Each structure stands twice: as structure tokens, then as C-alpha cells.
Amino acid sequence: MTELAAGPALARSGAGDRLRLESVDVLRGIVMIIMALDHVRDFFGNYAVNPTDPATTTAGLFFTRWITHFCAPTFFLLTGVGSRLSLKNKSTAELSRFLVTRGLWLVFLDAVVVRCLGMQFNFDYRVTILNVLWALGWSMVGLSVLVRFSAKVPLIVGVILVLGHNLLDGIPAQAFGALAPLWTVLHAGGFLLPGPEHTVLVGYPVIPWVGVTAVGYSLAEVYGWDAERRRSYLLKLGLGLIVAFVVVRGANIYGDPQPWKAQETSLQTLFSFFNTSKYPPSLAFLLMTLGPSIWVLALLERGTPNRLRPALTIGRVPLFYFVVHLTLIHALAVLACHLRYGEIHWMFESPSLDKYPFTQPPGWPLSLPLVYLWWIGVVVLLYPLCVWFSGLKQRRRDWWLSYL
């Protein structure tokens, strides 16, 4: 990769002395903060209500869920960007090996640690949902292969996967016979192991997420350009993807397995238009989320505003934040349950094999304003921990810190 031009704010992290860009870390921190809102809503809101169903949702609930759609695509994109930037301190072979080991570590974390400590607080494994870290891990493994080819290969593969994976929507996993589980993991999603006593649900099929990560890896090439050219390109690309979303979604022909429909009210029609498919992420979903994220990345080129310095700190320790925030939210839910009911058994029980893996006590769901208050409290509690861990990573050179 060519030398980074002057312009973006740069920093060195302690773990491996890796080069970091403030704009990338700030954007990552912003989406991590927003992500906590969705998980607080999961634990304290009413998970029986679909927040994106135009017929039953409210504006507040819909956009509370909709804004969190930006989190996963942005994080996968920036994972690719960060991987490319690390070539300043790694050879291609070293990067490939790191992506494999880090990726498999994330798969383990998602299926074992996050599942037990963050999601369910139990070890019975009646319900296992393979979520974002699972897909991120396999995306890194996939990228580890692509980086060994010429610089154009990740871009070509990434664009093909992002633009073309919806062509595969009509192919059910059953069409592959004995290989049906593989197709469930790669594209279809859904039940990998349907029960009756145990179930494994693939929430994040791999193919489109590998595409987003590969595109992010290629996008990092712009950080070898001069500052004005880079900022102009990112602005145009972000706005171009937003326009592309409006065109693709408006045409209602391709790009999402669930076409939007006119509803009883104009607001409900707007909900339908923006209610794109996340599982797996459709082309429309990715255009809708990545466009604004890249546009914000361009705006952050001019430096980090003081009010966003906390996001910068959080963005430097994303995996630490992710694991701790889920555990904290669940622990707070257990505490609230004990204070309210004098019992906590609901928080350790799976109501069924096809629903969220804990049981909501009677009268449990909080109103949306209270969910927001809990969210703010969670972020405030997490911030000092992120400051401490970020400082630890800057002071220490231990190899294992690069895996956290």
C-alpha cells in the first residue's frame, strides 16, 4: 500500500504498534454506542413486538430499531479498512495469518463466551444463536484468502458478493440435500439445527458479510491519496450509494426479497420503504446503511470534535466494549428483575426453541423513553472501563492484546 498522505489524524496503538486513523475509530465508536441501544431494547423492551412492522409499530420504535441497522455493516466495512491499514506494519502473509487466527477466535467468542455471558447466562445450550461476531470471524477468514491475491481481487469479489448475492435468494437450503447446513451458513440463514431438544440458529449468513469486509479492505486504498482527493471521493461515494439505494429500493425489482408496499398512511409507507432485509443483509439494506456511513467518514476527515472524543476511545477497543456491554446489560436486567420481583429465574430460561433465549417476566417491558435512559446509563458505566482498557493497550505490547 502506498504511504498515507497527510490529512487524517493518526495514532499508534500499543498492541503491535498498529497504525490507526481517528476518523475510522470515531465512526466505529459511534456505531458501537448506537448498537448498545438495540441490545438494551432487546433486554428491557418488548421483544414480542416487531419494531419494523409497518402495521403495528410506532415512529419512535421503528426509527429506534432502524438507526441501529447502521452498526453491523459499518463495523464489517471498517474491519476491512483496518485490515488493509495494518499492512503498514505487517507483510501480506502475516496479515493473512492474523486474520485467520483472529477470525476463529471471534467465532469461538460468539458461540461460547458471548452466548453464555452476554445473551443467556446459562450453559444448557438449548438455544444457540450465531450472531455478528460469528459472521465477522468467518469474514476475516475469507479475507485472509483474498489478501494473498492482487489488490484488485478483494474489490472484485466484494462487489460481486454485495451486488449479486440477492440472485441466490430463491434457492432454499433443502435444494442442496446433505449440504443444506452449509448453504444455511453461507447464505440462507435460519435453523442450522432445528431441535427438538436443542436448536442452533444462524442469524448472520456469511456470504454478504464477506463481501462488505472485502469492499472495506479495498476502500482503504484511499488513505494513500492526498487529503482533499480522499475526502472528495468519500463524500461522492457515500452520496452515490444513498442515491443508489433510493433508485434500487424505489424500483422494487431487485435488491431485497421483501418489496416495499403502499400502506394505509404515508408514514407507514415510509416505514415499508425503509424496512429492508438484514438477515441476510440485502443489497438495498447495505446501500441504505453504508452510504451514510461512508459520508460520515468523509466528514470526520477534518478531525475529531471534542464532543466525539468518547466515541474515539470506545472505537479503539471495540471487541472489549462488545463483550462487556452485553454482559453488563444482561446483568442489569437480572438486577432489575430481582429488585422488581424478588426472583430472577426468567433471565436464565429459554421460553421456546424459536424465540429470544430468555423469558420476559410478567409486565416486564419498559416504555421507550425508559429504554433510552437505561441505554445512556449503560454507555456512561462502560466509558471508564474503555478508557482503562484503551490505556492498557497503549502502554503494553503483549501479543494477546491484539485479540481483544
C-alpha positions as CSV (number, residue, x, y, z in Angstrom):
1,M,0.0,0.0,0.0
2,T,1.2,3.5,-0.8
3,E,2.3,5.8,2.0
4,L,-0.5,7.6,3.9
5,A,-0.8,11.2,2.9
6,A,-1.0,14.0,5.4
7,G,-4.6,14.8,6.4
8,P,-6.3,12.3,8.7
9,A,-5.4,12.3,12.4
10,L,-3.2,9.3,13.0
11,A,-2.3,7.4,16.2
12,R,-0.3,4.4,17.2
13,S,-1.8,1.7,19.4
14,G,0.4,-0.1,21.9
15,A,-0.6,-3.7,20.9
16,G,1.7,-4.4,18.0
17,D,2.2,-0.6,17.4
18,R,-0.6,-0.7,14.8
19,L,-1.4,2.4,12.8
20,R,-4.9,3.8,13.5
21,L,-6.9,6.5,11.9
22,E,-9.0,8.7,14.2
23,S,-11.8,9.0,11.7
24,V,-12.2,5.2,11.5
25,D,-12.1,4.8,15.2
26,V,-14.6,7.6,15.8
27,L,-17.1,6.2,13.3
28,R,-16.6,2.7,14.8
29,G,-17.2,4.1,18.3
30,I,-20.4,5.9,17.2
31,V,-21.9,2.7,15.8
32,M,-20.8,0.8,18.9
33,I,-22.7,3.3,21.1
34,I,-25.8,3.1,18.9
35,M,-25.5,-0.7,19.0
36,A,-26.0,-0.7,22.8
37,L,-29.4,1.0,22.3
38,D,-30.6,-2.0,20.3
39,H,-29.4,-4.5,22.9
40,V,-30.9,-2.5,25.8
41,R,-34.2,-2.6,23.9
42,D,-33.8,-6.3,23.5
43,F,-33.5,-6.9,27.2
44,F,-35.7,-4.2,28.6
45,G,-38.2,-3.6,25.8
46,N,-40.9,-5.9,24.5
47,Y,-39.2,-8.3,22.2
48,A,-42.6,-9.8,21.2
49,V,-43.4,-6.7,19.2
50,N,-41.8,-6.3,15.8
51,P,-40.4,-2.8,15.7
52,T,-40.2,-2.7,11.9
53,D,-43.7,-4.0,11.1
54,P,-45.4,-1.0,9.4
55,A,-48.8,-2.2,10.5
56,T,-48.1,-2.3,14.3
57,T,-45.0,-0.2,15.0
58,T,-44.7,3.5,16.0
59,A,-42.4,6.1,14.6
60,G,-40.3,6.1,17.8
61,L,-40.0,2.3,17.9
62,F,-39.3,2.0,14.2
63,F,-36.5,4.5,14.0
64,T,-35.0,3.3,17.3
65,R,-34.5,-0.1,15.5
66,W,-33.7,1.4,12.1
67,I,-30.8,3.6,13.3
68,T,-29.2,0.5,14.8
69,H,-29.1,-1.1,11.3
70,F,-26.1,1.0,10.6
71,C,-24.0,-0.8,13.2
72,A,-23.2,-4.2,11.6
73,P,-22.5,-3.0,8.0
74,T,-20.3,-0.2,9.2
75,F,-18.3,-2.4,11.6
76,F,-17.7,-5.0,8.8
77,L,-16.6,-2.3,6.4
78,L,-14.2,-0.8,8.9
79,T,-12.8,-4.2,9.7
80,G,-11.8,-4.4,6.1
81,V,-10.4,-0.9,6.2
82,G,-8.4,-1.6,9.4
83,S,-7.0,-4.9,7.9
84,R,-5.6,-3.0,4.9
85,L,-4.1,-0.3,7.0
86,S,-2.3,-2.9,9.1
87,L,-0.2,-3.7,6.1
88,K,1.9,-0.7,7.2
89,N,3.3,-3.0,9.9
90,K,2.7,-6.5,8.5
91,S,3.5,-8.4,5.5
92,T,0.7,-9.9,3.4
93,A,1.4,-13.3,4.8
94,E,1.4,-12.0,8.4
95,L,-1.9,-10.3,7.8
96,S,-3.4,-13.4,6.4
97,R,-2.3,-15.5,9.4
98,F,-3.6,-12.9,11.8
99,L,-7.0,-12.7,10.1
100,V,-7.3,-16.5,10.3
101,T,-6.5,-16.7,14.0
102,R,-8.4,-13.6,15.0
103,G,-11.4,-14.8,12.9
104,L,-11.5,-18.2,14.5
105,W,-11.2,-16.6,17.9
106,L,-14.3,-14.4,17.2
107,V,-16.2,-17.5,16.1
108,F,-15.4,-19.1,19.4
109,L,-16.3,-16.0,21.4
110,D,-19.7,-15.7,19.7
111,A,-20.7,-19.4,20.0
112,V,-19.4,-19.9,23.6
113,V,-18.5,-16.8,25.6
114,V,-20.9,-14.2,24.3
115,R,-23.7,-16.7,24.1
116,C,-23.3,-17.7,27.8
117,L,-22.2,-14.5,29.4
118,G,-23.9,-11.9,27.2
119,M,-27.1,-13.5,25.9
120,Q,-28.3,-16.2,28.2
121,F,-26.3,-16.6,31.4
122,N,-26.6,-20.4,31.2
123,F,-24.7,-23.3,29.8
124,D,-27.5,-25.7,28.7
125,Y,-27.2,-24.8,25.0
126,R,-30.8,-25.4,24.3
127,V,-30.8,-22.3,22.1
128,T,-27.6,-21.1,20.4
129,I,-27.9,-18.1,18.0
130,L,-24.9,-17.5,15.8
131,N,-24.7,-13.7,15.6
132,V,-22.5,-10.9,14.5
133,L,-19.1,-12.0,15.9
134,W,-19.7,-15.4,14.2
135,A,-20.1,-13.7,10.8
136,L,-17.3,-11.2,11.4
137,G,-14.9,-14.1,12.3
138,W,-15.7,-16.0,9.1
139,S,-15.5,-12.8,7.1
140,M,-11.9,-12.3,8.4
141,V,-11.1,-15.9,7.5
142,G,-12.5,-15.3,4.0
143,L,-10.5,-12.0,3.7
144,S,-7.4,-13.9,4.8
145,V,-7.6,-15.8,1.5
146,L,-8.4,-12.8,-0.7
147,V,-5.5,-10.6,0.6
148,R,-3.0,-13.1,-0.8
149,F,-4.0,-12.2,-4.4
150,S,-3.6,-8.9,-6.2
151,A,-5.2,-5.8,-4.8
152,K,-8.0,-5.9,-7.3
153,V,-9.2,-9.4,-6.2
154,P,-10.8,-8.3,-2.9
155,L,-12.6,-5.4,-4.6
156,I,-13.9,-7.6,-7.5
157,V,-15.1,-10.4,-5.1
158,G,-16.5,-7.9,-2.6
159,V,-18.5,-6.0,-5.2
160,I,-19.8,-9.2,-6.8
161,L,-21.0,-10.6,-3.4
162,V,-22.6,-7.4,-2.4
163,L,-24.4,-6.7,-5.7
164,G,-25.2,-10.2,-6.7
165,H,-26.0,-12.3,-3.6
166,N,-29.7,-11.5,-3.8
167,L,-29.8,-13.6,-7.0
168,L,-29.4,-16.5,-4.7
169,D,-32.5,-15.7,-2.6
170,G,-34.8,-18.1,-4.3
171,I,-32.5,-21.1,-3.6
172,P,-33.7,-22.9,-0.4
173,A,-31.2,-24.8,1.7
174,Q,-33.1,-28.0,1.1
175,A,-32.1,-27.9,-2.6
176,F,-28.6,-28.9,-1.5
177,G,-29.5,-32.1,0.2
178,A,-26.8,-33.2,2.6
179,L,-25.0,-29.9,2.1
180,A,-28.1,-27.9,3.2
181,P,-26.4,-26.9,6.5
182,L,-23.5,-25.3,4.5
183,W,-26.0,-23.2,2.5
184,T,-27.7,-22.2,5.7
185,V,-24.4,-20.8,7.0
186,L,-23.3,-19.2,3.7
187,H,-26.5,-17.6,2.5
188,A,-29.9,-18.7,3.6
189,G,-29.7,-18.3,7.4
190,G,-32.2,-19.8,9.7
191,F,-32.1,-23.1,11.7
192,L,-28.9,-25.0,11.3
193,L,-30.0,-27.5,14.0
194,P,-33.8,-27.3,14.5
195,G,-34.2,-29.3,17.6
196,P,-36.3,-30.8,19.2
197,E,-34.2,-30.5,22.4
198,H,-31.5,-28.2,21.0
199,T,-31.5,-25.6,18.3
200,V,-28.8,-23.6,16.5
201,L,-30.0,-20.5,14.6
202,V,-27.7,-18.8,12.0
203,G,-28.6,-15.1,12.4
204,Y,-25.8,-13.8,10.2
205,P,-25.2,-15.8,7.0
206,V,-21.6,-15.3,5.8
207,I,-21.6,-14.5,2.0
208,P,-22.8,-10.9,2.0
209,W,-20.7,-10.0,5.1
210,V,-17.6,-11.3,3.5
211,G,-18.4,-9.0,0.6
212,V,-18.7,-6.0,2.8
213,T,-15.4,-6.7,4.6
214,A,-13.6,-7.2,1.2
215,V,-15.0,-3.9,0.0
216,G,-13.8,-2.2,3.1
217,Y,-10.3,-3.7,2.5
218,S,-10.3,-2.1,-0.9
219,L,-11.7,1.2,0.2
220,A,-8.7,1.7,2.5
221,E,-6.7,2.4,-0.7
222,V,-8.0,6.0,-0.5
223,Y,-5.8,6.6,2.6
224,G,-2.9,6.6,0.3
225,W,-4.3,9.6,-1.5
226,D,-3.9,13.3,-0.7
227,A,-6.4,14.6,1.9
228,E,-8.7,16.7,-0.4
229,R,-8.9,14.0,-3.0
230,R,-9.7,11.4,-0.4
231,R,-12.4,13.5,1.3
232,S,-14.0,14.4,-2.0
233,Y,-14.1,10.7,-3.1
234,L,-15.6,9.6,0.2
235,L,-18.3,12.3,0.0
236,K,-19.2,11.4,-3.5
237,L,-19.1,7.7,-2.9
238,G,-21.3,8.0,0.2
239,L,-23.9,10.2,-1.5
240,G,-23.8,8.0,-4.6
241,L,-24.6,4.9,-2.5
242,I,-27.5,6.8,-0.9
243,V,-28.9,7.7,-4.4
244,A,-28.4,4.1,-5.5
245,F,-30.4,2.9,-2.5
246,V,-33.3,5.2,-3.4
247,V,-33.2,4.0,-7.0
248,V,-32.9,0.3,-6.2
249,R,-35.5,0.4,-3.5
250,G,-37.8,2.6,-5.4
251,A,-37.7,0.3,-8.5
252,N,-38.9,-2.6,-6.3
253,I,-37.5,-5.1,-8.8
254,Y,-34.2,-6.4,-7.3
255,G,-32.2,-5.9,-4.2
256,D,-34.4,-7.1,-1.4
257,P,-36.5,-10.2,-1.0
258,Q,-39.3,-8.1,0.6
259,P,-40.6,-5.4,-1.7
260,W,-42.0,-2.3,-0.2
261,K,-45.7,-1.7,-0.4
262,A,-48.1,1.2,-0.2
263,Q,-49.7,1.2,3.3
264,E,-52.8,2.9,4.8
265,T,-50.8,6.0,5.7
266,S,-47.9,7.8,4.2
267,L,-45.9,7.3,7.4
268,Q,-46.5,3.5,7.2
269,T,-45.5,3.5,3.6
270,L,-42.3,5.3,4.6
271,F,-41.7,2.5,7.2
272,S,-42.2,-0.1,4.5
273,F,-39.8,1.6,2.1
274,F,-37.0,1.7,4.7
275,N,-37.8,-1.7,6.1
276,T,-35.1,-3.6,4.2
277,S,-33.9,-7.1,5.0
278,K,-31.0,-7.5,7.4
279,Y,-31.0,-11.4,7.8
280,P,-29.2,-11.8,5.4
281,P,-28.4,-8.1,4.5
282,S,-29.9,-7.3,1.2
283,L,-28.3,-5.1,-1.4
284,A,-30.9,-2.4,-0.5
285,F,-30.0,-2.7,3.2
286,L,-26.3,-2.4,2.5
287,L,-26.7,0.6,0.2
288,M,-29.0,2.3,2.8
289,T,-26.5,1.8,5.6
290,L,-23.1,2.0,4.0
291,G,-23.8,5.2,2.0
292,P,-24.4,7.4,5.1
293,S,-21.6,5.7,7.0
294,I,-19.0,6.5,4.3
295,W,-20.4,10.0,4.0
296,V,-19.8,10.5,7.8
297,L,-16.4,9.0,7.4
298,A,-15.6,11.8,4.9
299,L,-16.9,14.5,7.3
300,L,-14.6,13.1,10.1
301,E,-11.6,13.7,7.9
302,R,-11.2,17.2,9.2
303,G,-10.6,16.0,12.8
304,T,-12.5,14.7,15.8
305,P,-14.8,17.2,17.5
306,N,-14.4,17.3,21.3
307,R,-17.9,16.0,21.8
308,L,-17.0,12.9,19.9
309,R,-13.8,12.1,21.9
310,P,-15.6,9.5,24.0
311,A,-16.6,7.7,20.8
312,L,-12.9,7.7,19.7
313,T,-12.0,5.9,23.0
314,I,-14.7,3.3,22.6
315,G,-13.8,2.8,18.9
316,R,-10.3,1.9,19.9
317,V,-11.5,-1.1,22.0
318,P,-14.5,-2.4,20.1
319,L,-14.3,-6.1,21.0
320,F,-13.8,-5.3,24.7
321,Y,-16.7,-3.0,24.5
322,F,-18.9,-5.5,22.7
323,V,-18.4,-8.4,25.1
324,V,-18.6,-6.2,28.3
325,H,-21.6,-4.2,27.2
326,L,-23.7,-7.4,26.5
327,T,-22.7,-8.8,29.9
328,L,-23.4,-5.6,31.6
329,I,-26.9,-5.2,30.0
330,H,-27.8,-8.7,30.9
331,A,-26.5,-8.3,34.5
332,L,-28.5,-5.1,34.9
333,A,-31.6,-6.9,33.6
334,V,-31.1,-9.6,36.2
335,L,-30.6,-7.0,38.9
336,A,-33.7,-5.1,37.8
337,C,-35.7,-8.4,37.8
338,H,-34.6,-9.2,41.3
339,L,-35.4,-5.7,42.7
340,R,-38.8,-5.8,41.0
341,Y,-40.0,-9.4,41.5
342,G,-37.7,-10.9,44.1
343,E,-36.9,-13.6,41.6
344,I,-34.6,-13.9,38.6
345,H,-35.3,-17.3,37.1
346,W,-36.8,-15.8,34.0
347,M,-33.4,-14.5,32.9
348,F,-32.0,-18.0,32.8
349,E,-34.8,-19.7,30.9
350,S,-35.4,-20.1,27.2
351,P,-39.2,-19.7,26.6
352,S,-39.1,-21.9,23.4
353,L,-36.7,-23.1,20.8
354,D,-37.7,-20.5,18.3
355,K,-37.8,-17.3,20.3
356,Y,-35.4,-15.0,22.1
357,P,-33.3,-17.0,24.6
358,F,-34.7,-15.7,27.9
359,T,-38.2,-15.2,29.3
360,Q,-39.6,-11.8,30.0
361,P,-41.3,-11.7,33.4
362,P,-45.0,-10.6,33.5
363,G,-45.3,-6.8,32.9
364,W,-41.6,-6.6,32.2
365,P,-41.3,-4.4,29.1
366,L,-40.3,-0.7,29.8
367,S,-41.6,2.2,27.8
368,L,-39.3,3.5,25.0
369,P,-38.2,6.7,27.0
370,L,-37.1,4.4,29.9
371,V,-35.2,2.2,27.4
372,Y,-33.3,5.3,26.3
373,L,-32.5,6.2,29.9
374,W,-31.1,2.7,30.5
375,W,-29.1,2.9,27.3
376,I,-27.5,6.2,28.4
377,G,-26.7,4.7,31.8
378,V,-25.1,1.7,30.2
379,V,-22.8,3.8,28.0
380,V,-21.9,6.0,30.9
381,L,-20.9,2.9,33.0
382,L,-18.9,1.5,30.2
383,Y,-16.9,4.5,29.3
384,P,-14.4,4.5,32.3
385,L,-13.8,0.8,31.5
386,C,-13.0,1.6,27.9
387,V,-10.7,4.4,29.0
388,W,-8.8,2.0,31.2
389,F,-8.5,-0.7,28.6
390,S,-7.5,1.7,25.9
391,G,-4.8,3.0,28.1
392,L,-3.6,-0.6,28.8
393,K,-3.4,-1.3,25.1
394,Q,-1.3,1.8,24.5
395,R,1.1,1.0,27.4
396,R,1.6,-2.7,26.8
397,R,3.0,-4.6,23.8
398,D,1.6,-8.1,24.7
399,W,0.6,-10.0,21.6
400,W,-2.7,-11.2,23.1
401,L,-4.0,-7.6,23.4
402,S,-4.4,-7.6,19.6
403,Y,-7.1,-10.2,20.0
404,L,-9.1,-8.1,22.4
